[in-house]
Amino acid sequence: MGNRKKVVAISGSIRECSTNTNILENLASFFKDDIDYSIYDKIGEFPHFNPDLDDEEGPKVIEEFRQELNEADALILCTPEYARGIPGVLKNAIDWLVSSGQLLNKTVAVITASPMVAGGEKAQASFLQTLEMLNANVVKNGTLVISSVGTKLNSKGEATDKDTRLALELLVESIITEIKKKKAPLT
Ligand SMILES: Cc1cc2nc3c(=O)[nH]c(=O)nc-3n(C[C@H](O)[C@H](O)[C@H](O)COP(=O)(O)O)c2cc1C
């Protein structure tokens, strides 16, 4: 049990048929049995971040979210672009982590997927700045922009485009290599 690693994924879209969530669901098949991979899907329930709420009696859902990330060796974020930035629901979730530090040195990968040709690259660039500010460890080969996503994935979110599939495999491999180098996080 001591060697088990945990990877948590978060989608920036809370839409029921989200392409980004589908991508994360499909990544499960890229992990072997020695890694617990799960999708955290409660960011839509979070209150708006307000420092006044962020005290010892803070929201229970936030406390649980932070604990989930404390236990995670790595995080995979997959998000659409909304109006050239990341969706507010995802930024809100990240804002809840600024003071509590769960992203500090956390191994992270970031995917943006969009039906547009730019693939959400502006949102990704801005998101990477946020992650850098929080001292997250975005792994080498751990960023991916999936443009024209409808031509690269089928309706279940499986990569039908060879280059996209290879890039997703490389991203997951990079995460696994990095977390296997590190000691277990404090829980
Ligand atoms: C409010 C809104 C703003 C959007 N802004 C952008 C944008 O700036 N760039 C882009 O590439 N796509 C934009 N889109 C299109 C999304 O990329 C597209 O709806 C995508 O499929 C959403 O991801 P999901 O399927 O995971 O929900 C926007 C969509 C919405 C609803």
The ligand as a Tripos MOL2 file, in Angstrom:
@<TRIPOS>MOLECULE
LIG
   31    33     1     0     0
SMALL
NO_CHARGES

@<TRIPOS>ATOM
      1 C1        -19.2360   31.1520  -22.4020 C.3       1 LIG1
      2 C2        -18.3520   30.4660  -23.3960 C.ar      1 LIG1
      3 C3        -17.1810   31.0710  -23.8060 C.ar      1 LIG1
      4 C4        -16.3290   30.4220  -24.6960 C.ar      1 LIG1
      5 N1        -15.1500   31.0040  -25.0450 N.ar      1 LIG1
      6 C5        -14.2600   30.3140  -25.8040 C.ar      1 LIG1
      7 C6        -12.9590   30.8440  -26.0740 C.ar      1 LIG1
      8 O1        -12.6000   31.9350  -25.6640 O.2       1 LIG1
      9 N2        -12.1150   30.0730  -26.7840 N.ar      1 LIG1
     10 C7        -12.4460   28.8230  -27.2490 C.ar      1 LIG1
     11 O2        -11.6070   28.1650  -27.8500 O.2       1 LIG1
     12 N3        -13.6730   28.3060  -27.0240 N.ar      1 LIG1
     13 C8        -14.5780   29.0310  -26.3150 C.ar      1 LIG1
     14 N4        -15.8140   28.4790  -26.0400 N.ar      1 LIG1
     15 C9        -16.1770   27.2050  -26.6430 C.3       1 LIG1
     16 C10       -15.7450   26.0400  -25.7650 C.3       1 LIG1
     17 O3        -14.3890   25.7460  -26.0280 O.3       1 LIG1
     18 C11       -16.5910   24.8210  -26.0680 C.3       1 LIG1
     19 O4        -17.9400   25.0870  -25.7170 O.3       1 LIG1
     20 C12       -16.0790   23.5870  -25.3830 C.3       1 LIG1
     21 O5        -16.6320   22.4530  -25.9690 O.3       1 LIG1
     22 C13       -16.4030   23.5760  -23.9280 C.3       1 LIG1
     23 O6        -15.7820   22.4790  -23.3120 O.3       1 LIG1
     24 P1        -16.6120   21.2640  -22.6870 P.3       1 LIG1
     25 O7        -17.1340   20.4780  -23.8610 O.co2     1 LIG1
     26 O8        -15.5890   20.5020  -21.9280 O.co2     1 LIG1
     27 O9        -17.7090   21.8340  -21.8600 O.co2     1 LIG1
     28 C14       -16.6750   29.1410  -25.1840 C.ar      1 LIG1
     29 C15       -17.8770   28.5350  -24.7600 C.ar      1 LIG1
     30 C16       -18.7010   29.1890  -23.8740 C.ar      1 LIG1
     31 C17       -19.9660   28.4950  -23.4100 C.3       1 LIG1
@<TRIPOS>BOND
     1     1     2 1
     2     2     3 ar
     3     2    30 ar
     4     3     4 ar
     5     4     5 ar
     6     4    28 ar
     7     5     6 ar
     8     6     7 ar
     9     6    13 1
    10     7     8 2
    11     7     9 ar
    12     9    10 ar
    13    10    11 2
    14    10    12 ar
    15    12    13 ar
    16    13    14 ar
    17    14    15 1
    18    14    28 ar
    19    15    16 1
    20    16    17 1
    21    16    18 1
    22    18    19 1
    23    18    20 1
    24    20    21 1
    25    20    22 1
    26    22    23 1
    27    23    24 1
    28    24    25 2
    29    24    26 1
    30    24    27 1
    31    28    29 ar
    32    29    30 ar
    33    30    31 1
@<TRIPOS>SUBSTRUCTURE
     1 LIG1         1 GROUP 0 **** ****
